[in-house]
Amino acid sequence: MDNVTIFIAVTAAAVLLQAIILLALYLAFRQSAARLEALTSEVRSKVLPTAELVQSMLVDLRPKVETIVTNASESTTVVRRQVERLDATISDMVDRARLQVIRADELLGRTLDHVESATDLVHKTVVSPVRQASGLIQGLAAGLEFFFSGKRRSRQASPVAQDEMFI
């Protein structure tokens, strides 16, 4: 046997071994592809209806969510306006109350001033002349008593009468 025949035999065996390996790879790939195809069809049958259901729910819910958001926005606008009006009303009420308190204070002050003036006027026009007249009458009474009684009276004048004359 010559070297060339041995070389050809070894080469043929190597090519045959490669063909067998390629056939085994093809069969393994084909089996994997079949499993992948089955898995893909199973995923499609289970996931796609769920995804379609979710998509249809989103399509159905979108207008409702938009309506809710619009209503919430309008409600907050209305509430904000009402709060602003309430704030303005309360501020107006507080200002008016403050003005009324100031007016009442001024009125009370003027009234007290008038009462004090009236008291001074009564004191000057009524009390002082009455005291003076009272003193004069007491003096006359003492003089007449002294004159008619003929005796000297002891000097025991009531302290209240003397105090009233000086007031």
Secondary structure as a PSIPRED ss2 file (coil, helix, strand):
# PSIPRED VFORMAT (PSIPRED V4.0)

   1 M C   1.000  0.000  0.000
   2 D C   1.000  0.000  0.000
   3 N H   0.000  1.000  0.000
   4 V H   0.000  1.000  0.000
   5 T H   0.000  1.000  0.000
   6 I H   0.000  1.000  0.000
   7 F H   0.000  1.000  0.000
   8 I H   0.000  1.000  0.000
   9 A H   0.000  1.000  0.000
  10 V H   0.000  1.000  0.000
  11 T H   0.000  1.000  0.000
  12 A H   0.000  1.000  0.000
  13 A H   0.000  1.000  0.000
  14 A H   0.000  1.000  0.000
  15 V H   0.000  1.000  0.000
  16 L H   0.000  1.000  0.000
  17 L H   0.000  1.000  0.000
  18 Q H   0.000  1.000  0.000
  19 A H   0.000  1.000  0.000
  20 I H   0.000  1.000  0.000
  21 I H   0.000  1.000  0.000
  22 L H   0.000  1.000  0.000
  23 L H   0.000  1.000  0.000
  24 A H   0.000  1.000  0.000
  25 L H   0.000  1.000  0.000
  26 Y H   0.000  1.000  0.000
  27 L H   0.000  1.000  0.000
  28 A H   0.000  1.000  0.000
  29 F H   0.000  1.000  0.000
  30 R H   0.000  1.000  0.000
  31 Q H   0.000  1.000  0.000
  32 S H   0.000  1.000  0.000
  33 A H   0.000  1.000  0.000
  34 A H   0.000  1.000  0.000
  35 R H   0.000  1.000  0.000
  36 L H   0.000  1.000  0.000
  37 E H   0.000  1.000  0.000
  38 A H   0.000  1.000  0.000
  39 L H   0.000  1.000  0.000
  40 T H   0.000  1.000  0.000
  41 S H   0.000  1.000  0.000
  42 E H   0.000  1.000  0.000
  43 V H   0.000  1.000  0.000
  44 R H   0.000  1.000  0.000
  45 S H   0.000  1.000  0.000
  46 K H   0.000  1.000  0.000
  47 V H   0.000  1.000  0.000
  48 L H   0.000  1.000  0.000
  49 P H   0.000  1.000  0.000
  50 T H   0.000  1.000  0.000
  51 A H   0.000  1.000  0.000
  52 E H   0.000  1.000  0.000
  53 L H   0.000  1.000  0.000
  54 V H   0.000  1.000  0.000
  55 Q H   0.000  1.000  0.000
  56 S H   0.000  1.000  0.000
  57 M H   0.000  1.000  0.000
  58 L H   0.000  1.000  0.000
  59 V H   0.000  1.000  0.000
  60 D H   0.000  1.000  0.000
  61 L H   0.000  1.000  0.000
  62 R H   0.000  1.000  0.000
  63 P H   0.000  1.000  0.000
  64 K H   0.000  1.000  0.000
  65 V H   0.000  1.000  0.000
  66 E H   0.000  1.000  0.000
  67 T H   0.000  1.000  0.000
  68 I H   0.000  1.000  0.000
  69 V H   0.000  1.000  0.000
  70 T H   0.000  1.000  0.000
  71 N H   0.000  1.000  0.000
  72 A H   0.000  1.000  0.000
  73 S H   0.000  1.000  0.000
  74 E H   0.000  1.000  0.000
  75 S H   0.000  1.000  0.000
  76 T H   0.000  1.000  0.000
  77 T H   0.000  1.000  0.000
  78 V H   0.000  1.000  0.000
  79 V H   0.000  1.000  0.000
  80 R H   0.000  1.000  0.000
  81 R H   0.000  1.000  0.000
  82 Q H   0.000  1.000  0.000
  83 V H   0.000  1.000  0.000
  84 E H   0.000  1.000  0.000
  85 R H   0.000  1.000  0.000
  86 L H   0.000  1.000  0.000
  87 D H   0.000  1.000  0.000
  88 A H   0.000  1.000  0.000
  89 T H   0.000  1.000  0.000
  90 I H   0.000  1.000  0.000
  91 S H   0.000  1.000  0.000
  92 D H   0.000  1.000  0.000
  93 M H   0.000  1.000  0.000
  94 V H   0.000  1.000  0.000
  95 D H   0.000  1.000  0.000
  96 R H   0.000  1.000  0.000
  97 A H   0.000  1.000  0.000
  98 R H   0.000  1.000  0.000
  99 L H   0.000  1.000  0.000
 100 Q H   0.000  1.000  0.000
 101 V H   0.000  1.000  0.000
 102 I H   0.000  1.000  0.000
 103 R H   0.000  1.000  0.000
 104 A H   0.000  1.000  0.000
 105 D H   0.000  1.000  0.000
 106 E H   0.000  1.000  0.000
 107 L H   0.000  1.000  0.000
 108 L H   0.000  1.000  0.000
 109 G H   0.000  1.000  0.000
 110 R H   0.000  1.000  0.000
 111 T H   0.000  1.000  0.000
 112 L H   0.000  1.000  0.000
 113 D H   0.000  1.000  0.000
 114 H H   0.000  1.000  0.000
 115 V H   0.000  1.000  0.000
 116 E H   0.000  1.000  0.000
 117 S H   0.000  1.000  0.000
 118 A H   0.000  1.000  0.000
 119 T H   0.000  1.000  0.000
 120 D H   0.000  1.000  0.000
 121 L H   0.000  1.000  0.000
 122 V H   0.000  1.000  0.000
 123 H H   0.000  1.000  0.000
 124 K H   0.000  1.000  0.000
 125 T H   0.000  1.000  0.000
 126 V H   0.000  1.000  0.000
 127 V H   0.000  1.000  0.000
 128 S H   0.000  1.000  0.000
 129 P H   0.000  1.000  0.000
 130 V H   0.000  1.000  0.000
 131 R H   0.000  1.000  0.000
 132 Q H   0.000  1.000  0.000
 133 A H   0.000  1.000  0.000
 134 S H   0.000  1.000  0.000
 135 G H   0.000  1.000  0.000
 136 L H   0.000  1.000  0.000
 137 I H   0.000  1.000  0.000
 138 Q H   0.000  1.000  0.000
 139 G H   0.000  1.000  0.000
 140 L H   0.000  1.000  0.000
 141 A H   0.000  1.000  0.000
 142 A H   0.000  1.000  0.000
 143 G H   0.000  1.000  0.000
 144 L H   0.000  1.000  0.000
 145 E H   0.000  1.000  0.000
 146 F H   0.000  1.000  0.000
 147 F H   0.000  1.000  0.000
 148 F H   0.000  1.000  0.000
 149 S H   0.000  1.000  0.000
 150 G C   1.000  0.000  0.000
 151 K C   1.000  0.000  0.000
 152 R C   1.000  0.000  0.000
 153 R C   1.000  0.000  0.000
 154 S C   1.000  0.000  0.000
 155 R C   1.000  0.000  0.000
 156 Q C   1.000  0.000  0.000
 157 A C   1.000  0.000  0.000
 158 S C   1.000  0.000  0.000
 159 P H   0.000  1.000  0.000
 160 V H   0.000  1.000  0.000
 161 A H   0.000  1.000  0.000
 162 Q H   0.000  1.000  0.000
 163 D H   0.000  1.000  0.000
 164 E H   0.000  1.000  0.000
 165 M H   0.000  1.000  0.000
 166 F H   0.000  1.000  0.000
 167 I C   1.000  0.000  0.000
